[in-house]
Amino acid sequence: MHDLSGKSVWITGAGSGIGEAIAKSLAAAGAHVALSARREETLQQVADTITSEGGRSKSTRLISATAIRSLMPPGISKIPWARSMS
């Protein structure tokens, strides 16, 4: 996989299955991963695994618009397609 250092990626469904595998793979390649899922317990386990392996992650449950906004970097509203998300 390419070096993804300095890149940020948001993965939904990161608590298990394909989403978890993608999150771990991208983090191992150097990306800062923002994780979201419905189940907080499994999501936290994935985030802890990524961190323990030297990766960077931030996670939230998909329960509200406020929770989703907490994952977005400052200035995201300047990106036209992201305005409706912020």
C-alpha beads as a LAMMPS data file, in Angstrom:
LAMMPS data file: protein, C-alpha beads

86 atoms
85 bonds

1 atom types
1 bond types

-500.0 500.0 xlo xhi
-500.0 500.0 ylo yhi
-500.0 500.0 zlo zhi

Masses

1 110.0

Atoms # bond

1 1 1 0.000 0.000 0.000
2 1 1 1.142 3.573 -0.620
3 1 1 2.449 5.758 2.188
4 1 1 -0.579 7.652 3.512
5 1 1 1.269 9.753 6.093
6 1 1 -0.392 13.132 6.507
7 1 1 -3.667 11.944 4.995
8 1 1 -6.949 11.728 6.894
9 1 1 -9.610 9.119 6.184
10 1 1 -13.099 8.710 7.629
11 1 1 -14.319 5.113 7.810
12 1 1 -17.925 4.323 8.663
13 1 1 -18.758 0.854 9.905
14 1 1 -15.276 0.641 11.413
15 1 1 -16.365 -1.427 14.417
16 1 1 -16.169 -4.783 12.647
17 1 1 -15.789 -6.662 9.390
18 1 1 -14.637 -4.903 6.251
19 1 1 -14.731 -1.456 7.884
20 1 1 -12.450 -2.637 10.682
21 1 1 -10.018 -4.232 8.229
22 1 1 -9.914 -1.088 6.090
23 1 1 -9.350 1.120 9.150
24 1 1 -6.453 -1.007 10.384
25 1 1 -4.894 -1.225 6.928
26 1 1 -5.074 2.513 6.274
27 1 1 -3.728 3.309 9.753
28 1 1 -0.833 0.901 9.178
29 1 1 -0.070 2.816 5.969
30 1 1 0.218 6.033 7.995
31 1 1 -3.221 7.611 7.601
32 1 1 -4.964 9.335 10.494
33 1 1 -8.262 7.483 10.661
34 1 1 -11.576 8.857 11.882
35 1 1 -13.743 5.918 12.878
36 1 1 -17.500 5.739 13.228
37 1 1 -19.917 2.918 13.919
38 1 1 -23.094 2.169 15.845
39 1 1 -21.573 0.025 18.603
40 1 1 -19.299 1.987 20.910
41 1 1 -17.657 -1.056 22.522
42 1 1 -16.378 -2.625 19.315
43 1 1 -15.457 0.763 17.896
44 1 1 -13.307 1.545 20.927
45 1 1 -11.570 -1.827 20.624
46 1 1 -10.623 -1.042 17.026
47 1 1 -9.391 2.439 17.989
48 1 1 -7.336 0.983 20.859
49 1 1 -5.773 -1.623 18.563
50 1 1 -4.816 1.024 16.014
51 1 1 -3.292 3.229 18.719
52 1 1 -1.396 0.338 20.330
53 1 1 0.144 -0.454 16.944
54 1 1 1.395 3.125 16.557
55 1 1 -1.476 4.510 14.492
56 1 1 -3.610 7.596 15.044
57 1 1 -7.369 7.397 15.362
58 1 1 -10.395 9.278 16.598
59 1 1 -13.762 7.613 17.019
60 1 1 -17.427 8.357 17.639
61 1 1 -20.734 6.515 17.565
62 1 1 -23.098 7.465 14.761
63 1 1 -25.808 8.824 17.030
64 1 1 -26.162 12.501 16.181
65 1 1 -25.055 15.264 13.850
66 1 1 -22.963 16.680 16.710
67 1 1 -21.065 13.394 17.054
68 1 1 -20.404 13.293 13.328
69 1 1 -19.213 16.914 13.283
70 1 1 -16.720 16.072 16.059
71 1 1 -14.791 13.956 13.532
72 1 1 -14.552 16.689 10.913
73 1 1 -11.420 18.810 10.748
74 1 1 -11.672 22.584 11.138
75 1 1 -12.317 24.317 7.836
76 1 1 -14.222 21.427 6.251
77 1 1 -17.096 23.789 5.469
78 1 1 -14.827 25.456 2.888
79 1 1 -15.050 22.314 0.741
80 1 1 -18.203 22.659 -1.403
81 1 1 -19.383 19.030 -1.156
82 1 1 -18.888 18.998 2.617
83 1 1 -20.928 22.110 3.428
84 1 1 -24.098 20.123 3.966
85 1 1 -22.265 17.906 6.455
86 1 1 -20.926 20.632 8.753

Bonds

1 1 1 2
2 1 2 3
3 1 3 4
4 1 4 5
5 1 5 6
6 1 6 7
7 1 7 8
8 1 8 9
9 1 9 10
10 1 10 11
11 1 11 12
12 1 12 13
13 1 13 14
14 1 14 15
15 1 15 16
16 1 16 17
17 1 17 18
18 1 18 19
19 1 19 20
20 1 20 21
21 1 21 22
22 1 22 23
23 1 23 24
24 1 24 25
25 1 25 26
26 1 26 27
27 1 27 28
28 1 28 29
29 1 29 30
30 1 30 31
31 1 31 32
32 1 32 33
33 1 33 34
34 1 34 35
35 1 35 36
36 1 36 37
37 1 37 38
38 1 38 39
39 1 39 40
40 1 40 41
41 1 41 42
42 1 42 43
43 1 43 44
44 1 44 45
45 1 45 46
46 1 46 47
47 1 47 48
48 1 48 49
49 1 49 50
50 1 50 51
51 1 51 52
52 1 52 53
53 1 53 54
54 1 54 55
55 1 55 56
56 1 56 57
57 1 57 58
58 1 58 59
59 1 59 60
60 1 60 61
61 1 61 62
62 1 62 63
63 1 63 64
64 1 64 65
65 1 65 66
66 1 66 67
67 1 67 68
68 1 68 69
69 1 69 70
70 1 70 71
71 1 71 72
72 1 72 73
73 1 73 74
74 1 74 75
75 1 75 76
76 1 76 77
77 1 77 78
78 1 78 79
79 1 79 80
80 1 80 81
81 1 81 82
82 1 82 83
83 1 83 84
84 1 84 85
85 1 85 86
